[in-house]
Amino acid sequence: MNFTEELTWRGMIHDIMPGTEEKLKSGSACGYVGFDPTASSLQIGNLVAIMLLVQFQRAGHRPLALVGGATGMIGDPSGKSEERNLLSVDEIQHNLECFKKQLGRFLDFTGGANKAEIVNNYDWFKGVSFLDFLRDAGKHLTVNYMIAKDSVKSRLESGISFTEFSYQLLQAYDFYWLYKNKNCVIQMGGSDQWGNITAGCELIRRKAGGEAYALTCPLLTKADGTKFGKSAAGEKIWLDASMTSPYKFYQFWLNCTDDDARRFIKIFTLMSQEEIAAVCAEHDAAPHARPLQKALAKDITIRVHSQADWEGAMEASAILFGEGTTESLKKLSEQDLLAMFEGVPKAEVVKTELEGGINIVDFLSTKCNILPSKGEAKRLIQNGGISINKVKVADLEFKVQSDSLLNWKHILVQKGKKNYVLVTIK
């Protein structure tokens, strides 16, 4: 597989340094992408960079994932309007361990000449003194050169601290260190990293007399121009299931517009051109069935989470749109249950009251205030308009009891086809 040709048809190249393609065609090469450990999970905004490494390894090259244990303590000014809070060594180490597990879902770390490797720049920076760094690296790049970079230039008016200004030189030194110690000749990243990456190429040229290369991918936006990586409500979509449930993760991709799905399926899946063309043709024939979004959501949910999580998300979707059963509802984790019904009305009932059972009419009216009166409750039940955990209640003498609980503390009440109330036992 030709790496740059693959990236080109997938729409994953923004800038590429002259000579990069020729270098990669000449044989297996080592390249890296850096990840900033500012949180305990990667997010979908990191997925483009991750897929760069995936495609790099598929093309027979050796990928390095650099986790910035040292540079993460400084903060990259690229694309930032203000300086962020600095993290402790312990916080960064915790985040690094979390990243390792997530990257293992995408890259092969097990063996072979092109096995992936995770490196932490704290390992080589921790023993370098400030004076040694200035003598060893600082003298090779001028202030004029560094100020000309967009990541710095855009912050000069609002103000940039020396701490953040130094980030460019630190990242350049990362590339130099990997060039000398890992034979790494190419750095990849988002288009906002071009200045930092080319600074590394320049340091390698000046300090080691070597040739190094750069490649960046576009910074994704959605079709409406909003930033990629957040839900419609503005929440970040994390790869960690405890921070974004698999159901919410699946729904993010399922709810993509047609235009976005056509771009995203090329970038975030390993489907071939022929396979993608077939899915797009199927979608054009029946866009209401959303086969494009479903193929995208399935592929990436399984890769980030698991087959079981994708199946659970499918069941959850079926429940929400009226096709689920009590059995499928009981299979849901509490996290997915709460994620599904996040925006619905909530009610509470005391646990001890359930021990002897609560009459359904009292439960709906006086106990949970789901309906305004007993009369309204009786009318809805008699008309088949009330379901408990997806089972219609027809008997006015029915009692809600402890065996009705989902995950030991929730009851799902449905009024009509689409109105839900989630009752929590306290």
C-alpha positions in Angstrom: 0.0 0.0 0.0 1.3 3.4 -0.9 0.9 5.6 2.2 0.5 9.0 0.5 -1.8 7.7 -2.2 -4.0 6.1 0.4 -4.2 9.3 2.4 -4.9 11.3 -0.7 -8.1 9.5 -1.7 -9.2 9.5 1.9 -8.8 13.3 2.1 -6.2 13.1 4.9 -3.4 15.3 3.5 -3.3 19.0 4.2 0.5 19.8 3.8 3.4 17.5 2.9 7.0 18.5 2.7 8.7 18.0 -0.6 10.6 14.7 -0.7 8.3 12.9 1.8 6.6 10.7 -0.7 9.9 9.7 -2.3 11.4 8.9 1.1 8.5 6.6 2.0 8.6 4.8 -1.3 12.3 4.0 -0.8 11.6 1.5 2.0 10.2 1.1 5.5 10.5 4.3 7.6 9.8 5.3 11.1 7.4 8.2 11.9 5.5 9.6 14.8 2.5 11.6 16.0 2.4 13.4 19.3 -0.5 13.3 21.8 -1.0 15.8 24.5 -1.9 14.1 27.8 -4.2 16.8 29.2 -7.0 14.4 30.1 -7.3 10.8 31.1 -8.8 9.8 27.8 -8.2 10.6 24.1 -11.2 12.0 22.3 -12.6 11.7 18.8 -10.7 14.9 17.9 -7.5 12.7 18.3 -8.9 10.0 15.9 -7.6 11.6 12.7 -4.0 11.6 14.1 -4.5 8.0 15.3 -5.7 7.0 11.9 -2.5 8.5 10.4 -0.5 6.1 12.5 -2.8 3.2 11.5 -2.4 3.9 7.8 1.3 4.4 8.3 1.6 0.9 9.9 -0.6 -0.7 7.2 1.7 0.7 4.6 4.6 -1.2 6.2 6.2 1.6 8.2 7.0 1.8 11.9 4.7 4.1 13.9 5.6 5.8 17.2 3.0 7.4 19.4 4.7 10.1 21.5 2.8 11.0 24.7 4.1 14.3 25.8 4.8 13.7 29.5 7.2 16.6 29.5 5.6 19.0 26.9 2.2 18.2 28.5 3.5 20.0 31.6 4.1 23.2 29.4 1.1 23.4 27.1 1.0 23.8 23.3 -0.2 27.3 22.2 -1.2 26.0 18.8 -4.9 26.8 18.2 -5.3 28.1 21.8 -6.5 31.6 22.7 -5.2 31.5 26.2 -2.8 29.6 28.4 -4.2 26.5 30.1 -3.7 25.1 33.6 -0.5 23.0 34.1 -0.7 19.4 35.1 1.3 17.5 37.8 3.7 14.7 37.0 1.3 12.2 38.6 -1.7 13.4 36.6 0.2 13.1 33.4 1.5 9.6 34.2 -2.0 8.5 34.9 -3.2 9.9 31.6 -0.4 8.3 29.7 -1.3 4.8 31.0 -4.9 5.4 29.9 -3.7 6.4 26.4 -1.7 3.3 26.1 -4.8 1.1 26.5 -6.8 3.1 24.0 -4.0 3.2 21.3 -3.7 -0.6 21.7 -7.2 -0.8 20.1 -5.8 0.7 16.9 -2.1 -0.2 16.6 -0.2 -3.4 16.6 2.4 -3.3 19.4 3.0 -7.1 19.5 5.8 -7.9 17.0 7.2 -7.6 13.5 9.7 -5.1 12.0 7.1 -2.4 12.0 5.5 -2.9 15.4 4.2 0.2 17.0 5.8 1.8 20.1 4.7 4.4 22.7 7.4 6.8 23.8 7.2 9.5 26.5 9.3 12.6 26.1 9.6 13.0 29.8 12.1 10.0 29.7 14.6 12.1 27.8 13.8 15.6 29.1 13.9 14.7 32.9 17.7 14.6 32.9 18.3 17.7 30.8 19.2 20.9 32.6 17.9 24.2 31.5 21.4 25.5 30.6 22.2 22.3 28.7 19.0 22.6 26.7 19.7 26.2 25.8 23.3 25.3 24.7 22.3 22.1 22.9 19.1 23.1 21.2 18.2 26.8 21.7 21.1 28.2 19.7 20.0 26.4 16.6 16.7 28.2 16.0 16.4 32.0 16.0 13.7 34.0 17.8 12.8 35.5 14.4 12.2 31.9 13.0 10.1 30.9 16.0 8.0 34.1 16.0 7.1 33.7 12.3 5.2 30.4 13.1 1.4 30.8 13.1 1.1 29.1 16.5 3.2 32.0 18.1 2.2 34.8 15.7 -1.5 34.5 16.5 -0.8 34.9 20.2 1.5 37.8 20.2 -1.2 40.5 20.6 -3.1 38.7 23.3 0.1 37.7 25.0 2.1 34.4 25.2 4.3 33.4 28.2 7.9 32.2 27.7 6.6 28.8 28.9 4.3 28.4 25.9 6.8 30.1 23.6 9.3 27.5 24.4 7.0 24.6 23.4 8.0 24.9 19.8 11.6 24.3 20.6 10.8 21.4 23.0 8.7 19.7 20.3 11.5 20.3 17.8 13.9 18.6 20.2 11.5 15.6 20.5 11.8 15.1 16.7 15.6 15.5 16.9 15.8 12.9 19.8 13.7 10.4 18.0 15.7 11.0 14.8 19.0 10.2 16.6 17.7 7.4 18.8 14.8 5.7 16.9 15.8 6.6 13.3 12.5 8.5 13.0 12.4 10.6 9.9 8.9 11.8 9.6 6.5 13.6 12.0 2.8 13.8 11.3 -0.1 15.7 12.9 -2.9 18.1 12.4 -2.5 21.1 10.2 -2.2 23.4 13.2 1.1 21.6 14.0 2.9 22.4 10.8 5.0 25.1 12.4 6.1 22.9 15.3 6.8 20.0 13.0 8.9 21.9 10.5 10.8 23.4 13.4 11.8 19.9 14.2 12.9 19.3 10.6 15.0 22.4 10.8 16.6 21.5 14.1 17.6 18.1 12.6 19.1 19.7 9.6 21.1 22.3 11.6 22.1 20.2 14.5 22.6 16.7 12.9 22.9 17.6 9.2 20.1 15.2 8.5 16.9 15.1 6.4 13.6 14.9 8.1 10.0 15.2 6.7 6.6 16.5 7.6 3.0 15.6 6.8 -0.2 17.1 8.2 -3.9 16.3 7.9 -6.8 18.8 7.8 -8.4 20.0 11.0 -11.9 18.6 10.6 -15.0 20.6 10.9 -18.6 19.4 10.4 -20.6 20.3 7.3 -22.2 23.2 9.2 -18.8 24.7 10.0 -18.8 23.8 13.7 -15.8 22.1 15.3 -15.5 18.3 14.9 -15.2 16.4 18.2 -18.2 17.6 20.2 -21.8 16.6 20.4 -24.7 18.9 19.3 -25.0 19.8 23.0 -21.3 20.9 23.1 -20.0 17.9 25.0 -16.7 16.3 24.1 -16.9 12.8 22.8 -14.3 10.7 24.7 -12.9 7.2 23.8 -13.2 6.1 27.4 -16.5 4.4 28.0 -16.8 5.8 31.5 -16.6 9.4 30.1 -18.8 8.9 27.0 -21.0 5.8 27.1 -20.8 3.5 24.0 -24.4 4.4 23.3 -23.7 8.1 23.2 -20.6 7.4 21.1 -22.6 5.3 18.6 -25.3 7.9 18.4 -22.7 10.7 17.6 -21.7 8.9 14.4 -25.3 7.7 13.6 -26.5 11.4 13.7 -23.9 12.6 11.3 -25.2 14.5 8.2 -24.9 12.7 4.9 -22.1 15.0 3.8 -20.1 14.5 7.0 -20.6 10.7 6.9 -19.2 10.6 3.3 -16.0 12.2 4.5 -15.8 10.5 7.9 -16.2 7.0 6.5 -13.0 7.5 4.4 -11.0 8.9 7.3 -12.1 6.8 10.3 -12.6 3.3 8.8 -10.3 0.9 6.9 -13.0 0.2 4.3 -11.7 0.1 0.7 -12.7 2.6 -2.0 -14.9 -0.1 -3.5 -16.6 -0.9 -0.2 -17.2 2.8 0.5 -18.6 3.3 -3.0 -21.0 0.4 -2.5 -22.2 1.8 0.8 -22.6 5.3 -0.7 -24.6 3.8 -3.6 -26.9 2.0 -1.1 -27.3 5.2 0.8 -28.3 7.2 -2.3 -30.9 4.6 -3.1 -32.5 4.7 0.4 -31.1 7.7 2.3 -34.0 7.4 4.9 -32.5 4.1 6.1 -29.1 5.8 6.8 -26.9 2.9 5.7 -23.9 5.2 5.4 -24.2 6.4 9.0 -24.9 2.9 10.3 -21.8 1.5 8.6 -19.6 4.3 10.0 -21.1 4.0 13.5 -20.7 0.3 13.6 -17.1 0.2 12.4 -15.8 2.8 14.7 -17.8 1.8 17.8 -16.5 -1.8 17.5 -12.9 -0.6 17.1 -13.0 1.9 20.0 -15.1 -0.2 22.3 -16.2 -3.8 21.3 -18.7 -5.8 19.3 -20.8 -6.3 22.4 -20.9 -2.5 23.0 -22.0 -1.9 19.4 -24.7 -4.5 19.9 -25.8 -2.9 23.2 -25.9 0.5 21.5 -28.1 -1.0 18.7 -30.5 -2.5 21.3 -30.6 0.8 23.2 -31.5 2.6 19.9 -34.3 0.1 19.3 -35.7 0.6 22.8 -35.7 4.3 22.4 -37.6 4.2 19.1 -40.2 1.7 20.4 -38.8 -1.6 19.1 -37.2 -2.9 22.3 -38.3 -5.4 24.8 -38.1 -5.8 28.6 -35.3 -8.3 28.0 -33.3 -5.9 25.9 -33.9 -3.1 28.4 -32.6 -5.3 31.3 -29.4 -5.9 29.3 -28.4 -2.3 29.4 -25.8 -1.0 31.7 -26.8 1.8 34.0 -24.5 4.1 32.2 -26.2 3.4 28.8 -29.7 3.6 30.4 -28.9 7.0 31.9 -27.3 8.2 28.7 -30.4 7.1 26.6 -32.9 8.9 28.8 -30.7 11.8 29.8 -33.2 14.4 28.6 -36.4 12.8 29.8 -38.4 13.9 32.9 -37.2 12.2 36.1 -39.1 11.1 39.2 -38.2 9.4 42.5 -39.8 6.9 44.9 -38.7 5.7 48.3 -37.3 2.1 48.2 -39.2 0.9 51.3 -42.5 1.7 49.6 -41.8 -0.8 46.9 -41.3 -3.7 49.3 -45.1 -4.3 49.6 -45.7 -3.0 46.1 -47.4 0.3 44.9 -50.6 0.2 43.0 -50.0 1.5 39.5 -52.6 4.2 39.7 -51.1 5.6 43.0 -47.6 5.1 41.5 -48.4 7.3 38.5 -50.3 10.0 40.3 -49.6 10.6 44.0 -46.2 8.8 44.4 -44.3 10.0 41.4 -46.5 12.8 40.0 -46.1 11.5 36.5 -49.8 12.1 35.9 -51.9 14.9 37.4 -54.7 12.7 38.9 -55.8 9.2 39.6 -58.6 9.7 37.0 -56.1 10.5 34.3 -53.9 7.5 35.3 -56.9 5.1 35.1 -57.9 6.5 31.7 -54.5 6.0 30.2 -54.1 2.5 31.6 -57.5 1.4 30.3 -56.6 2.9 26.8 -53.3 0.9 26.7 -51.3 4.1 27.0 -49.0 3.1 30.0 -46.0 0.7 29.9 -43.6 -0.2 32.7 -40.2 -1.3 31.4 -41.7 -1.7 27.9 -44.6 -3.9 29.0 -48.1 -2.5 28.7 -50.1 -2.3 31.9 -53.8 -3.2 31.4 -54.8 -4.1 35.0 -55.8 -1.3 37.3 -54.8 -3.5 40.2 -51.2 -4.0 38.9 -48.5 -3.3 41.6 -45.1 -1.9 40.9 -42.6 -3.9 43.0 -38.9 -4.4 43.5 -38.7 -7.0 40.7 -39.6 -4.1 38.3 -36.2 -2.4 38.9 -33.6 -2.0 36.2 -30.0 -2.1 37.5 -31.6 -2.4 41.0 -32.7 1.2 41.0 -34.6 2.4 38.0 -38.1 2.0 36.5 -38.9 3.2 33.0 -42.4 4.5 32.6 -43.7 5.1 29.1 -46.8 7.3 28.3 -48.0 6.7 24.8 -45.4 6.0 22.1 -42.7 8.6 22.8 -43.1 10.0 26.2 -40.8 8.5 28.9 -40.2 9.1 32.6 -37.3 7.5 34.4 -38.1 6.8 38.0 -35.1 6.3 40.4 -35.4 4.5 43.7 -33.9 6.4 46.6 
